[in-house]
Amino acid sequence: MDCFAMKDGKCNVLRCGKCGGGTCHFHKTREEQAQSLEKVSERLRSLPEYQQEAIADKYYGGVKKW
């Protein structure tokens, strides 16, 4: 499997540890995952500063990681 979440033969996204392969709703290649994360970062950067600060405070310990 070429899924971004596979490590040592186990799925790091699902707690069951089993890989569902192509039927898994979380299955993405590493490239697809990188593109997805970049899209999220772009969206966060597009928000007004006060919203970015609120998100950073709530989820990232006050640090904007985007």
LINWO-V821236 format. One record per backbone hydrogen bond with DSSP energy under -0.5 kcal/mol. CO is the residue of the C=O (numbers start at 1). NH is the residue of the N-H. If there is no record, write none. Layout:
co,nh
CO,NH
CO,NH
//
This chain:
co,nh
2,30
3,6
5,12
7,10
10,7
14,17
17,11
18,20
20,23
21,24
24,27
28,4
29,33
30,34
31,35
32,36
33,37
34,38
35,39
36,40
37,41
38,42
39,43
40,44
41,45
42,46
43,47
44,47
48,51
48,52
49,53
50,54
51,55
52,56
53,57
54,58
55,59
55,60
56,60
56,62
56,63
60,63
62,64
63,65
//
